[in-house]
Amino acid sequence: MATLILSFLLLLLATKLPESLAGHCTTTTATKSFEKCISLPTQQASIAWTYHPHNATLDLCFFGTFISPSGWVGWGINPDSPAQMTGSRVLIAFPDPNSGQLILLPYVLDSSVKLQKGPLLSRPLDLVRLSSSSASLYGGKMATIRNGASVQIYASVKLSSNNTKIHHVWNRGLYVQGYSPTIHPTTSTDLSSFSTFDVTSGIQILSQPLISHTTTKFFLTSARFDLTLFLSIGFATVNQNSGSRALKVTHGVVNAISWGFLLPAGAVTARYLRQMQSIGPTWFYIHAAIQLTGFLLGTIGFSIGIVLGHNSPGVTYGLHRSLGIATFTAAALQTLALLFRPKTTNKFRRYWKSYHHFVGYACVVMGVVNVFQGFEVLREGRSYAKLGYCLCLSTLVGVCVAMEVNSWVVFCRKAKEEKMKRDGLTGVDRCSGSHS
């Protein structure tokens, strides 16, 4: 029942994760206010705008975040077709390599870039009538470009009087070489950063391409690489993007149940149930069943984590990844140790028990710590899912405390009974510490 309750509470991630991946829009900035805003479906981004129908002018502000102190954030319009980066005219903000100050430069992502063997170079925009543009960091002049820093890209665009739908794209990368943005991460989320919205109604359309595999690559590296603009997108559709989110939720839920709850519960059963002589060796089978179930579920969660890491070459969570590998390795060693478990009469039995206890408790501690790291990675540090997990873990700790107190009471009672049986022999009362 505890596992079922934990599963239910952790499944709240499914409702919270889409909100964490999308930005919370606002119509007010430090220098300007806008009429409408929408949250974009990826990268915690959003956009605010004011449309002037009398002259078909669109004043807007894109809100994005850096993922590296030396990275870039870009936003642009595709005047030709939706759901692709090809043909987009973009504005990219990044730190000036000479002064370190934030700068904003225009780039044209046309098909000719595919044939070039050099870095992506800035050039004036065509097909998009840009009246003005600028960029600033959230926090004013005292703000610095760092991982997680918020940036605002302002633009004033002249639209066609009979067209109020904007096909726009946005993305972010880790590095800029000179004044050339390098390739962005290639997760399904990053490769799906495009949509269409109506400037008059504010309705957002998550564009879906005609085919699910489109050749695309965005913002390219240096002359060491073949400068092609578009990478293959296998998850560009909305359904695939939702699948990626569901995969992250599944990874979090399975690992929280296995490493974060079942393995500690299995350790608790081994410590306290074996003291109950009435159940005999049944405690061992309960312990083994819980631990084996936890390890199998944990293996599934670990495999999903490998897939997520493979799909996110530009994003690395070092501590979470290292703890995950260490926990899985320790659990695998524990499972293999059962095959070499000496008999109780074997002289090496005590060494095996010491090894089994040390590796087991280390695995439990690393697993629980990594679950909390996972909440931070998913940006669910203050979510109901984390609260539910903490309640379940606290309940397990409370059970341990109660069982430990009960074990001590039983030990003291037996010690007193043995002392009374000795009847006149001197000894030590282990509970009170007094001599008789």
Residue pairs with C-beta under 8 A, 6 or more apart in sequence:
2 261
2 265
2 392
2 395
2 396
3 257
3 261
3 262
5 388
5 392
6 256
6 257
6 261
6 388
6 389
6 392
7 253
7 257
8 388
9 384
9 385
9 387
9 388
9 389
9 391
9 392
10 252
10 253
10 256
10 257
10 385
10 388
10 389
11 249
11 253
11 385
12 383
12 384
12 385
12 388
13 249
13 252
13 253
13 378
13 380
13 383
13 385
14 246
14 249
16 380
16 383
16 384
16 385
17 245
17 248
17 249
17 378
17 380
18 245
20 44
20 378
20 379
20 380
21 41
21 42
21 43
21 44
21 189
21 245
22 39
22 40
22 41
22 42
22 44
22 45
22 46
23 39
23 40
23 43
23 44
23 45
23 46
23 63
24 39
24 46
25 37
25 38
25 39
25 46
25 47
25 48
25 63
26 37
26 46
26 48
26 63
27 33
27 34
27 35
27 36
27 37
27 48
28 34
29 48
29 61
29 152
30 136
30 140
31 136
32 59
32 61
32 154
34 48
34 49
34 50
34 59
34 60
34 61
35 49
35 50
35 51
36 48
36 49
36 50
36 51
36 199
36 202
37 46
37 47
37 48
37 49
38 46
38 47
38 197
38 202
38 204
39 45
39 46
40 46
40 47
40 170
40 193
40 195
40 204
41 192
41 195
41 206
41 241
42 189
42 190
42 192
42 193
42 241
43 64
43 65
43 170
43 171
43 172
43 189
43 190
43 193
44 65
45 62
45 63
45 64
45 65
45 170
45 193
46 62
46 63
47 60
47 61
47 62
47 63
47 75
47 168
47 197
48 60
48 61
48 63
49 58
49 59
49 60
49 61
49 199
50 58
50 59
50 60
51 57
51 58
51 59
51 164
51 199
51 200
52 58
52 59
53 200
55 158
56 158
56 159
56 160
56 161
57 131
57 156
57 157
57 158
57 159
58 156
58 157
58 158
58 159
58 166
58 199
59 154
59 155
59 156
60 154
60 155
60 156
60 157
61 152
61 153
61 154
61 155
62 75
62 152
62 153
62 155
62 170
63 150
63 151
63 152
64 73
64 74
64 75
64 93
64 150
64 151
64 153
64 170
64 172
65 73
65 148
65 149
65 150
65 151
65 172
66 72
66 73
66 145
66 146
66 147
66 148
66 149
66 151
66 172
67 147
67 148
67 172
67 173
67 174
67 185
67 314
67 315
68 147
68 173
68 174
68 175
69 95
69 144
69 145
69 146
69 147
70 94
70 95
70 174
70 175
70 176
71 94
71 145
71 172
71 173
71 174
71 175
71 176
72 92
72 93
72 94
72 172
72 173
72 175
72 176
72 181
72 219
73 92
73 93
73 94
73 151
73 153
73 170
73 171
73 172
74 90
74 91
74 92
74 93
74 107
74 169
74 170
74 171
74 172
74 181
74 219
75 90
75 91
75 153
75 155
75 168
75 169
75 170
76 88
76 89
76 90
76 91
76 107
76 109
76 168
76 169
76 170
77 88
77 89
77 90
77 128
77 157
77 166
77 167
77 168
77 169
78 84
78 85
78 86
78 87
78 88
78 89
78 167
78 168
78 169
78 194
79 87
79 89
79 127
79 128
79 167
80 87
80 127
80 167
81 87
81 167
82 167
82 194
82 195
82 196
82 205
82 207
83 167
83 194
83 207
83 208
83 209
83 214
83 236
84 194
84 209
84 214
84 216
84 230
85 109
85 169
85 194
85 216
85 217
85 218
85 229
85 230
86 109
86 110
86 111
86 216
86 229
86 230
87 109
87 110
87 111
88 109
88 169
89 106
89 107
89 108
89 109
89 125
89 126
89 127
89 128
89 130
90 106
90 107
90 108
90 109
90 169
91 104
91 105
91 106
91 107
91 133
91 135
91 153
91 155
92 104
92 105
92 106
92 107
92 181
92 219
93 102
93 103
93 104
93 135
93 151
93 153
94 102
94 103
94 145
94 176
94 181
95 101
95 102
95 103
95 145
95 176
96 102
96 103
97 176
97 178
97 179
100 145
102 135
102 136
102 137
102 145
102 151
103 135
104 133
104 134
104 135
104 153
105 122
105 179
106 122
106 123
106 124
106 125
106 130
106 133
107 120
107 121
107 122
107 123
107 181
107 219
108 123
108 125
108 126
109 218
109 219
109 229
111 229
113 120
113 220
113 227
113 228
113 229
114 228
114 229
114 230
116 227
117 223
117 226
117 227
118 223
118 227
119 177
119 178
119 180
119 220
119 221
119 222
119 223
119 227
120 180
120 181
120 219
120 220
120 227
120 229
121 179
121 180
122 179
128 157
129 157
129 158
130 155
130 156
130 157
130 158
131 156
131 157
131 158
132 154
132 155
132 156
133 153
133 154
133 155
133 156
134 153
134 154
135 151
135 152
135 153
135 154
136 151
136 152
136 154
137 143
137 144
137 145
137 149
137 150
137 151
137 152
138 149
138 150
138 151
138 152
139 150
143 149
159 166
159 199
164 198
164 199
164 200
165 196
165 197
165 198
165 199
165 205
166 196
166 197
166 198
166 199
167 194
167 196
167 207
168 194
168 195
168 196
168 197
169 193
169 194
169 218
170 193
170 194
171 184
171 190
171 193
171 218
171 219
172 184
172 190
173 181
173 182
173 183
173 184
173 185
173 219
173 314
174 182
174 184
174 185
174 314
175 182
176 182
177 221
177 222
180 220
180 222
181 219
181 220
182 219
182 220
182 221
182 222
183 217
183 218
183 219
183 220
183 221
183 225
183 231
183 314
184 190
184 218
184 219
184 314
185 312
185 313
185 314
185 315
186 231
186 311
186 312
186 313
186 314
187 244
187 311
187 312
187 314
187 315
188 233
188 234
188 235
188 236
188 240
188 241
188 243
188 244
188 311
189 241
189 244
189 245
190 314
191 216
191 218
191 231
191 233
191 235
191 236
192 233
192 235
192 236
192 237
192 238
192 240
192 241
194 207
195 204
195 205
195 206
195 207
196 204
196 205
196 207
197 203
197 204
197 205
198 205
206 238
208 237
208 238
209 236
209 237
212 233
212 234
212 236
212 237
212 240
213 232
213 233
213 234
213 236
214 230
214 232
214 233
214 236
215 230
215 231
215 232
215 233
216 229
216 230
216 231
216 232
216 233
216 236
217 228
217 229
217 230
217 231
218 229
218 230
218 231
220 227
220 228
220 229
221 227
234 240
235 241
235 243
235 244
244 311
247 304
247 307
247 308
248 308
248 378
250 301
250 304
251 301
251 304
251 305
251 308
251 374
252 374
252 375
252 378
252 380
252 385
254 297
254 298
254 300
254 301
254 304
255 298
255 301
255 302
255 305
255 324
255 370
255 371
255 374
256 371
256 374
256 389
257 294
257 297
258 293
258 294
258 295
258 296
258 297
258 298
258 300
258 301
258 367
259 294
259 298
259 301
259 327
259 331
259 367
259 368
259 370
259 371
260 367
260 368
260 370
260 371
260 389
260 393
261 294
261 389
261 392
261 393
261 396
262 290
262 291
262 293
262 294
262 297
263 291
263 294
263 295
263 298
263 331
263 363
263 364
263 367
264 364
264 367
264 368
264 393
264 396
265 290
265 294
265 396
266 287
266 290
266 291
266 294
267 360
267 361
267 364
268 396
268 399
268 400
268 403
269 283
269 286
269 287
269 290
270 283
270 284
270 287
271 400
271 403
272 400
272 403
272 407
273 279
273 282
273 283
273 286
273 287
274 283
274 284
274 287
275 407
275 410
276 283
288 338
291 334
291 335
292 335
294 331
295 331
295 332
295 334
295 335
298 327
298 328
298 331
298 367
299 328
302 324
302 328
305 321
305 324
309 316
309 321
317 373
317 377
319 373
320 370
320 373
320 374
320 376
320 377
323 366
323 369
323 370
323 373
324 370
326 366
327 363
327 366
327 367
327 370
330 359
330 362
330 363
330 366
331 363
331 367
333 359
334 356
334 359
334 360
334 363
337 352
337 355
337 356
337 359
340 352
341 352
342 348
342 349
342 352
343 349
368 393
371 389
372 386
375 381
375 383
375 385
375 386
375 389
380 386
411 430
411 431
412 430
412 431
415 429
415 430
415 431
416 429
416 431
419 427
419 429
419 436
426 435
426 436
427 435
427 436
428 434
428 435
428 436
429 435
429 436
